[in-house]
Amino acid sequence: MTHLDIAHAAVAAVLIFLTIWLIRRNDPPDAKRRWDWRIFVGVFIVMTIFNIVWPYSH
């Protein structure tokens, strides 16, 4: 594992956290669901774009 692998993982973790936080921040106060398709789709889109911009490679 190289330092670029760790950096890629760290940036991915931050992007996932920010995506979930932004989506949940815009929820109404009474919206408490265990599974939210918006979060799934949002993380999928963000991670797809991130991996196109900065592909993981050995």
C-alpha positions as protocol buffer text, in pm:
chain_id: "A"
residue {
  index: 1
  type: MET
  ca { x: 0 y: 0 z: 0 }
}
residue {
  index: 2
  type: THR
  ca { x: 147 y: 329 z: -106 }
}
residue {
  index: 3
  type: HIS
  ca { x: 87 y: 680 z: 18 }
}
residue {
  index: 4
  type: LEU
  ca { x: -130 y: 745 z: -291 }
}
residue {
  index: 5
  type: ASP
  ca { x: -357 y: 455 z: -190 }
}
residue {
  index: 6
  type: ILE
  ca { x: -401 y: 606 z: 155 }
}
residue {
  index: 7
  type: ALA
  ca { x: -465 y: 952 z: 10 }
}
residue {
  index: 8
  type: HIS
  ca { x: -724 y: 810 z: -235 }
}
residue {
  index: 9
  type: ALA
  ca { x: -901 y: 627 z: 49 }
}
residue {
  index: 10
  type: ALA
  ca { x: -895 y: 935 z: 272 }
}
residue {
  index: 11
  type: VAL
  ca { x: -1040 y: 1163 z: 4 }
}
residue {
  index: 12
  type: ALA
  ca { x: -1305 y: 901 z: -79 }
}
residue {
  index: 13
  type: ALA
  ca { x: -1404 y: 879 z: 288 }
}
residue {
  index: 14
  type: VAL
  ca { x: -1436 y: 1258 z: 313 }
}
residue {
  index: 15
  type: LEU
  ca { x: -1644 y: 1273 z: -5 }
}
residue {
  index: 16
  type: ILE
  ca { x: -1877 y: 998 z: 119 }
}
residue {
  index: 17
  type: PHE
  ca { x: -1918 y: 1170 z: 457 }
}
residue {
  index: 18
  type: LEU
  ca { x: -1989 y: 1508 z: 293 }
}
residue {
  index: 19
  type: THR
  ca { x: -2239 y: 1356 z: 50 }
}
residue {
  index: 20
  type: ILE
  ca { x: -2434 y: 1184 z: 329 }
}
residue {
  index: 21
  type: TRP
  ca { x: -2418 y: 1496 z: 547 }
}
residue {
  index: 22
  type: LEU
  ca { x: -2545 y: 1726 z: 269 }
}
residue {
  index: 23
  type: ILE
  ca { x: -2831 y: 1494 z: 177 }
}
residue {
  index: 24
  type: ARG
  ca { x: -2940 y: 1443 z: 539 }
}
residue {
  index: 25
  type: ARG
  ca { x: -2906 y: 1815 z: 613 }
}
residue {
  index: 26
  type: ASN
  ca { x: -3173 y: 1889 z: 353 }
}
residue {
  index: 27
  type: ASP
  ca { x: -3418 y: 1631 z: 494 }
}
residue {
  index: 28
  type: PRO
  ca { x: -3726 y: 1744 z: 682 }
}
residue {
  index: 29
  type: PRO
  ca { x: -3691 y: 1699 z: 1060 }
}
residue {
  index: 30
  type: ASP
  ca { x: -3938 y: 1408 z: 1075 }
}
residue {
  index: 31
  type: ALA
  ca { x: -3772 y: 1202 z: 797 }
}
residue {
  index: 32
  type: LYS
  ca { x: -3605 y: 912 z: 977 }
}
residue {
  index: 33
  type: ARG
  ca { x: -3556 y: 623 z: 737 }
}
residue {
  index: 34
  type: ARG
  ca { x: -3316 y: 333 z: 763 }
}
residue {
  index: 35
  type: TRP
  ca { x: -3259 y: 307 z: 387 }
}
residue {
  index: 36
  type: ASP
  ca { x: -3253 y: 613 z: 167 }
}
residue {
  index: 37
  type: TRP
  ca { x: -3214 y: 573 z: -207 }
}
residue {
  index: 38
  type: ARG
  ca { x: -3106 y: 937 z: -238 }
}
residue {
  index: 39
  type: ILE
  ca { x: -2799 y: 865 z: -26 }
}
residue {
  index: 40
  type: PHE
  ca { x: -2719 y: 550 z: -225 }
}
residue {
  index: 41
  type: VAL
  ca { x: -2750 y: 728 z: -560 }
}
residue {
  index: 42
  type: GLY
  ca { x: -2566 y: 1036 z: -434 }
}
residue {
  index: 43
  type: VAL
  ca { x: -2269 y: 838 z: -304 }
}
residue {
  index: 44
  type: PHE
  ca { x: -2265 y: 629 z: -623 }
}
residue {
  index: 45
  type: ILE
  ca { x: -2253 y: 938 z: -845 }
}
residue {
  index: 46
  type: VAL
  ca { x: -1992 y: 1118 z: -633 }
}
residue {
  index: 47
  type: MET
  ca { x: -1766 y: 811 z: -616 }
}
residue {
  index: 48
  type: THR
  ca { x: -1801 y: 742 z: -988 }
}
residue {
  index: 49
  type: ILE
  ca { x: -1696 y: 1097 z: -1071 }
}
residue {
  index: 50
  type: PHE
  ca { x: -1414 y: 1085 z: -817 }
}
residue {
  index: 51
  type: ASN
  ca { x: -1278 y: 760 z: -961 }
}
residue {
  index: 52
  type: ILE
  ca { x: -1293 y: 899 z: -1316 }
}
residue {
  index: 53
  type: VAL
  ca { x: -1100 y: 1208 z: -1205 }
}
residue {
  index: 54
  type: TRP
  ca { x: -855 y: 1016 z: -984 }
}
residue {
  index: 55
  type: PRO
  ca { x: -851 y: 648 z: -1081 }
}
residue {
  index: 56
  type: TYR
  ca { x: -722 y: 395 z: -832 }
}
residue {
  index: 57
  type: SER
  ca { x: -421 y: 208 z: -968 }
}
residue {
  index: 58
  type: HIS
  ca { x: -133 y: 8 z: -830 }
}
